[in-house]
Amino acid sequence: MSVALRVTSPGLSASIQDLGRWGRQGQGMPVAGALDPLALRLANALVGAPAGAAALEIGYMGPTLTVEGGPIRFALAGEAAIAIEGARPRKLSPFRSHRLEAGETLRIGPIAGAATAYLAVEGGFDAPLFMGSRATYARAGLGGFHGRPIAVGDALTIGAPATDRPDRAVDRGPDYGAGPLRLILGPQDDYFTEAAIEAFLGSDYVVSKEADRMGLRLDGPLLEHSALGADLVSDGIAAGSIQVPRAGTPILLLADRQTIGGYPKFATVISADLPRAGRMIPGTAFRFEAV
């Protein structure tokens, strides 16, 4: 019998993700992958898995999972309560690895202070490779566990049972920095008025309720397009692109972004700040800074 985690409660939204399906946008395939690759890498390091091994990306509320077939070692990179149910009930800490035996149940509570957390297992989750990645792209039903978030009854197969390696721990999660999200203007900032650029860089924006793995719609000053208009021939979308449709509402595009788009891209958030953007919950207020 293979080692697996059986889903008894899926939480709010959880899917298998790795570091993404890079190099395939020219074939029309979005990158997908972890919204917070720093936390994914940390969770994998704690269990001794490769940095890009497939892990479970948990959104907002954690799942309940029962160990089947043999022992596992897991680690959670994210702030949440962890309870173990079974013959030896106990509470465990995030940011360190733990061994569980077959029959024990792992319950993860709400994620505090961020939209995501990552559950890694020694051996990695054994989802099929699709175009070189195990990342879930749910909009097209591809990758991960049958191309969708996990559901009650799913058995998430693990690549190998836990070894006798010692557990690992860190005092806290990554330092994501503070202050404005840094960006580089362009490639189509000439499609906006100078007043729009000044308002954008001088105002607070708030993550709206329309936020998901594809992107964050931002509440704040609307951006006025220049005489060039609001439409252009579709071109490539980079991670962190800020796309502005005709209505003037900026959208910060994330892991599940489309491959091309026909609205002007006002600016691009730098890669060093994208993990922080991927963690933002609705209601988060922040500013941008051009670098």
C-alpha positions as CSV (number, residue, x, y, z in Angstrom):
1,M,0.0,0.0,0.0
2,S,1.4,3.4,-0.9
3,V,1.7,6.2,1.6
4,A,-0.9,8.9,1.3
5,L,-2.8,11.6,3.1
6,R,-6.6,11.0,2.9
7,V,-8.6,14.2,2.8
8,T,-11.4,14.2,5.4
9,S,-12.0,18.0,5.1
10,P,-10.4,20.1,2.3
11,G,-10.4,23.4,4.1
12,L,-11.3,26.5,2.0
13,S,-9.0,26.0,-1.0
14,A,-5.9,23.8,-1.3
15,S,-4.1,22.5,-4.3
16,I,-0.9,20.8,-5.3
17,Q,1.8,23.3,-6.4
18,D,5.5,23.4,-7.1
19,L,7.6,26.2,-8.5
20,G,5.6,26.4,-11.7
21,R,5.5,25.4,-15.4
22,W,8.0,27.8,-16.8
23,G,9.0,28.0,-20.5
24,R,5.5,27.0,-21.8
25,Q,3.8,30.3,-22.3
26,G,4.6,30.3,-25.9
27,Q,2.5,27.2,-26.2
28,G,-0.4,28.9,-24.4
29,M,0.2,27.3,-21.0
30,P,0.2,29.5,-17.9
31,V,3.0,29.1,-15.4
32,A,0.8,28.4,-12.3
33,G,2.9,27.2,-9.3
34,A,3.2,28.6,-5.8
35,L,2.0,32.1,-5.0
36,D,4.7,32.3,-2.4
37,P,7.8,30.3,-3.6
38,L,9.8,31.4,-0.6
39,A,7.5,29.5,1.8
40,L,7.3,26.5,-0.6
41,R,11.1,26.2,-0.6
42,L,11.3,26.6,3.2
43,A,8.7,23.9,3.8
44,N,10.5,21.5,1.5
45,A,13.8,22.2,3.1
46,L,12.4,21.4,6.5
47,V,11.4,17.9,5.4
48,G,14.5,17.3,3.3
49,A,12.7,17.4,0.0
50,P,14.1,19.2,-3.2
51,A,13.3,22.9,-3.3
52,G,10.8,22.5,-6.1
53,A,9.0,19.4,-4.8
54,A,5.3,19.4,-5.0
55,A,3.6,20.6,-1.8
56,L,0.1,21.5,-0.8
57,E,-0.7,25.2,-1.1
58,I,-3.3,26.1,1.5
59,G,-5.6,29.1,1.1
60,Y,-7.0,30.8,4.2
61,M,-8.3,27.7,6.0
62,G,-6.4,24.5,6.4
63,P,-7.5,20.9,5.6
64,T,-7.9,17.8,7.8
65,L,-5.8,14.9,6.5
66,T,-5.4,11.3,7.7
67,V,-2.1,9.3,7.2
68,E,-2.5,6.0,5.4
69,G,0.0,3.3,4.5
70,G,3.0,4.3,6.6
71,P,4.8,7.1,8.4
72,I,5.2,10.6,6.9
73,R,7.2,13.6,7.8
74,F,5.6,17.0,7.2
75,A,6.3,20.7,7.8
76,L,4.0,23.7,7.6
77,A,5.4,27.0,6.4
78,G,2.8,29.4,7.6
79,E,1.2,30.7,10.8
80,A,-1.6,28.3,11.7
81,A,-2.6,26.0,14.6
82,I,-1.7,22.3,14.0
83,A,-3.5,19.6,15.9
84,I,-2.9,15.8,15.8
85,E,-5.7,13.5,16.5
86,G,-5.4,9.8,17.2
87,A,-3.9,7.6,19.9
88,R,-1.6,10.4,20.9
89,P,-3.4,13.7,20.5
90,R,-1.1,16.8,20.6
91,K,-0.5,20.2,19.2
92,L,2.5,21.0,17.0
93,S,4.3,24.0,15.8
94,P,4.7,25.4,12.3
95,F,8.1,26.0,10.7
96,R,9.5,22.7,11.9
97,S,9.2,19.1,10.6
98,H,7.2,16.4,12.5
99,R,6.8,12.7,12.0
100,L,3.3,11.1,11.9
101,E,2.3,7.5,12.0
102,A,-0.3,5.7,9.9
103,G,-3.8,6.3,11.3
104,E,-3.0,9.7,12.8
105,T,-5.0,12.7,11.6
106,L,-3.5,16.2,10.9
107,R,-5.8,19.2,11.3
108,I,-4.7,22.6,10.2
109,G,-6.6,25.7,11.3
110,P,-7.0,29.1,9.7
111,I,-4.0,30.8,8.2
112,A,-3.0,33.9,10.2
113,G,-1.7,37.1,8.5
114,A,-1.5,35.7,5.0
115,A,-3.6,34.2,2.2
116,T,-1.4,31.1,1.9
117,A,0.7,28.5,3.7
118,Y,2.5,25.4,2.5
119,L,2.4,21.8,3.7
120,A,5.4,19.8,2.5
121,V,6.1,16.1,3.0
122,E,9.3,14.2,2.8
123,G,9.3,12.6,-0.6
124,G,7.0,15.2,-2.1
125,F,3.5,14.7,-3.3
126,D,3.5,12.2,-6.2
127,A,1.2,14.0,-8.6
128,P,1.8,13.3,-12.4
129,L,4.1,15.5,-14.3
130,F,2.4,17.6,-16.9
131,M,4.6,19.7,-19.2
132,G,7.5,19.3,-16.7
133,S,5.6,20.4,-13.6
134,R,3.1,19.0,-11.0
135,A,1.5,22.5,-10.4
136,T,-2.3,22.7,-10.5
137,Y,-3.8,25.0,-13.1
138,A,-7.5,24.6,-12.1
139,R,-8.9,27.0,-14.7
140,A,-8.1,24.4,-17.4
141,G,-8.3,21.3,-15.1
142,L,-4.6,20.5,-15.6
143,G,-1.8,19.3,-13.4
144,G,-1.8,18.6,-9.7
145,F,-4.5,16.2,-8.3
146,H,-6.8,15.8,-11.3
147,G,-6.4,19.4,-12.2
148,R,-8.4,20.8,-9.2
149,P,-8.3,21.7,-5.6
150,I,-8.4,18.8,-3.2
151,A,-11.8,17.4,-2.1
152,V,-13.2,15.0,0.6
153,G,-12.1,11.5,0.0
154,D,-9.0,12.3,-2.1
155,A,-5.9,10.2,-1.4
156,L,-2.8,12.4,-1.9
157,T,0.0,10.0,-2.7
158,I,3.4,10.7,-1.2
159,G,6.6,9.8,-3.1
160,A,8.2,7.9,-0.2
161,P,7.6,7.1,3.5
162,A,9.4,9.0,6.2
163,T,13.0,8.1,6.8
164,D,14.8,8.3,10.2
165,R,16.4,11.7,9.4
166,P,16.3,14.2,12.3
167,D,13.6,16.8,12.3
168,R,14.5,20.4,11.3
169,A,13.2,23.7,12.5
170,V,13.6,27.5,12.1
171,D,12.6,30.2,14.5
172,R,10.2,31.9,12.1
173,G,9.2,32.2,8.4
174,P,10.9,34.3,5.7
175,D,11.3,38.0,6.0
176,Y,9.2,39.4,3.2
177,G,10.2,43.0,3.9
178,A,7.9,45.9,4.5
179,G,7.0,49.2,2.9
180,P,5.8,49.8,-0.7
181,L,5.8,47.0,-3.3
182,R,8.6,47.9,-5.7
183,L,8.0,48.0,-9.4
184,I,9.4,49.0,-12.7
185,L,7.3,51.2,-14.9
186,G,6.4,49.7,-18.3
187,P,6.3,48.2,-20.8
188,Q,3.3,50.4,-21.7
189,D,3.3,53.2,-19.2
190,D,3.0,55.6,-22.2
191,Y,-0.6,54.5,-22.4
192,F,-1.3,56.5,-19.2
193,T,-1.3,60.2,-18.4
194,E,1.3,61.8,-16.2
195,A,-1.4,62.6,-13.7
196,A,-2.3,58.9,-13.6
197,I,1.3,57.9,-12.9
198,E,1.6,60.4,-10.1
199,A,-1.7,59.3,-8.5
200,F,-0.7,55.6,-8.7
201,L,2.7,56.2,-7.0
202,G,1.3,58.6,-4.5
203,S,-1.8,56.8,-3.3
204,D,-2.8,53.8,-1.2
205,Y,-4.3,50.8,-2.9
206,V,-6.3,48.1,-1.2
207,V,-6.6,44.4,-2.2
208,S,-10.3,44.0,-3.2
209,K,-12.5,40.9,-2.6
210,E,-11.8,40.0,-6.2
211,A,-8.5,38.3,-5.5
212,D,-7.4,34.8,-6.4
213,R,-4.5,32.9,-7.8
214,M,-4.8,34.7,-11.2
215,G,-4.4,38.2,-9.7
216,L,-5.4,41.0,-7.3
217,R,-7.9,43.6,-8.4
218,L,-6.9,46.8,-6.5
219,D,-9.2,49.4,-5.1
220,G,-7.9,53.0,-5.3
221,P,-7.5,55.8,-7.7
222,L,-8.6,54.8,-11.2
223,L,-5.8,55.2,-13.9
224,E,-6.6,57.5,-16.9
225,H,-5.4,56.2,-20.2
226,S,-3.5,58.6,-22.5
227,A,-4.6,59.4,-26.1
228,L,-3.2,56.0,-27.1
229,G,-6.3,54.4,-25.6
230,A,-6.9,51.2,-23.6
231,D,-6.4,48.5,-26.2
232,L,-3.4,47.1,-27.9
233,V,-2.3,44.0,-29.9
234,S,-2.1,41.2,-27.3
235,D,1.4,40.5,-26.0
236,G,3.0,38.5,-23.3
237,I,2.2,38.8,-19.6
238,A,5.1,38.6,-17.1
239,A,4.8,37.6,-13.5
240,G,3.8,40.8,-11.5
241,S,2.4,42.7,-14.5
242,I,-0.1,45.4,-13.6
243,Q,-2.7,45.4,-16.3
244,V,-5.2,48.2,-16.6
245,P,-8.5,47.6,-18.6
246,R,-10.5,50.5,-20.0
247,A,-12.3,51.1,-16.6
248,G,-9.0,52.2,-15.1
249,T,-8.8,49.6,-12.2
250,P,-5.3,48.1,-11.9
251,I,-5.0,44.3,-11.6
252,L,-1.7,42.8,-10.3
253,L,-1.3,39.5,-12.1
254,L,0.1,36.5,-10.2
255,A,0.8,32.8,-10.7
256,D,-2.3,31.8,-12.7
257,R,-2.2,34.8,-15.0
258,Q,-3.1,34.5,-18.7
259,T,-0.2,34.1,-21.2
260,I,-1.1,37.2,-23.2
261,G,-3.3,40.2,-22.8
262,G,-4.6,43.1,-24.9
263,Y,-4.7,45.8,-22.2
264,P,-1.8,48.1,-21.4
265,K,0.6,46.9,-18.7
266,F,1.3,49.9,-16.6
267,A,4.2,48.4,-14.6
268,T,5.7,45.2,-13.3
269,V,6.3,44.3,-9.6
270,I,9.9,43.2,-9.1
271,S,10.4,39.4,-8.5
272,A,11.9,40.0,-5.0
273,D,8.5,41.4,-3.9
274,L,6.2,39.0,-5.6
275,P,6.0,36.5,-2.7
276,R,4.7,39.2,-0.5
277,A,2.1,40.2,-3.1
278,G,1.0,36.5,-3.3
279,R,0.4,36.4,0.4
280,M,-1.9,39.5,0.5
281,I,-5.4,39.1,1.8
282,P,-8.4,41.2,0.8
283,G,-8.4,44.5,2.7
284,T,-4.6,44.8,2.8
285,A,-3.6,48.4,2.1
286,F,-0.2,49.3,0.6
287,R,1.6,51.6,-1.8
288,F,3.9,51.1,-4.8
289,E,7.3,52.5,-5.4
290,A,9.1,52.8,-8.7
291,V,12.7,51.6,-8.8
